[in-house]
């Protein structure tokens, strides 16, 4: 009896792994004259990845890229997602103030990896950050807000 229950447990465990959603995330930082990645871009990416993971997704990511490297980075991300048999590629375009690195806007495109076709997109304005101490919290909340929008299309 114990052996049967262990086999059933293993069967359902591995069955659930096969039906989990999988996604890879690419963040494109769009800032004029920026040569480096701003901390707010990394915080946003971290918030997105954590929210998907906490929602039960298999999540991978590509390094945050600058606008000048975007086309190459997007193709690499799509190729890697296809090799890894992932379902979706989520591309975020983050617009930042070049002087202080604050987020101003986020646009996203959700791509089905199998076909390479965009299946959804969205755009939202970032909330204003008034003090340095609240920056991380606000960026995380903004990332989560965007993921909740994406989830409407992933879980159909």
Buried (B, 14 or more C-beta within 10 A) or exposed (E): EEEEEEEEEEEEEEEEEEEEBBBBBBBBBBBEEBEEBBEBBBBBBBBBBBBBEEBEBBBBBBEBBBEEBBEEBBEBBBEBBEEEEBBBBBBBBBBBBEEEBBBEEBBBBBBBBEEEEEEBBBEEEBEEBEEEEEBBEBBBEBBBBBBEBBBEBBEE
